[in-house]
Amino acid sequence: MLKFGVIAALLVACVIVVVSAFRTKRFFSCVILSALHGIGAIFAVNALGLVTGLHISLNGYTLAASAIGGTPAVIGMIITEILFL
């Protein structure tokens, strides 16, 4: 059941990114920059993990979530990591 909730949340995030990109009239640059910000944020969290003790594992799901959701998705993964693990 949790799997479907995560998939639904990712789909909602994807729709939000696509709608906001269409509204700015720069669809491809917005989507690519959002993906780069998210992936850069997840690598920055892991680089600072030596100091903070916080680590997000890099796999297909976390990279896809950070690419689709951008920095807010990475912040959500950080909050999930702190609260539940």
N, C-alpha and C positions, 0 to 999 in steps of 0.2 A: 504494500500500500504506500509506503514511503517513497518507493521508486517512482510511482506515478505522480506523486506530489512534486518531486524534484523535476521530473520531465515537464510537468505543467508549468512550474515556475520558470524553467529555462525557456519554454515556448513563449510565455508572457514577456520575459525579458527580451527575447528576440524580436517580438512584434513591436515592443516599445522602441527598440533601437532602429528598426526599419522605418517606422512611422516618423520618428524624429529626424532621421536622415532624409526622408522624402520631403519633409517640410522645409529643410534648409536649402534645397535645390542642389546640394552637393552630395549625392547619395554615396558614391564610391569612396570619396575621400573621408567622409564621416565614418563609414563602416570600417574602413581600413585603420583609421586613426584610433577608433574606439577599441578595435582588436589589439592594436599595438600597445595602447595604454594598459589594457588588462593584462596582457602577457608580460609587459614590463613590470607591472605592479606585483605579479606573482613571483617573478624572479627577484625583485627587490626585497620582498618579504622573506624569501628563502636566503638571500644574501645576508640580511640582517638577523636571520635566525640564530646565527652563532652568538650574537650579543643578547638577543631577547629570549632565546629558548623556544621560539615559535617556528614551526616548520609545517609547510603545506606540501604534501607529496605531489610530485609531478607525474601525472598520468593523462590519458586522453580525456577523461571526464573533467579534470580540473583545468586543463588547458582550453578545452572547448567552452567551459563555463566562463573562464576569464576572457576568452576571445569574443564570446557572444555578449556577455554582460558587462564587460569592461571593468573598470575599477570598483564599482559597487558590488560586483560579483565576488571580487577578491576580498573586499571588506566583509561581505557575508560569510565567506569561507573562514576568515579570521575569527569572526564572532562565533561561528559554529565550532571551530577548533577550541576556543577558550571555554565556551560554555559546556560542551558535551564530551570533550576528551581530556 
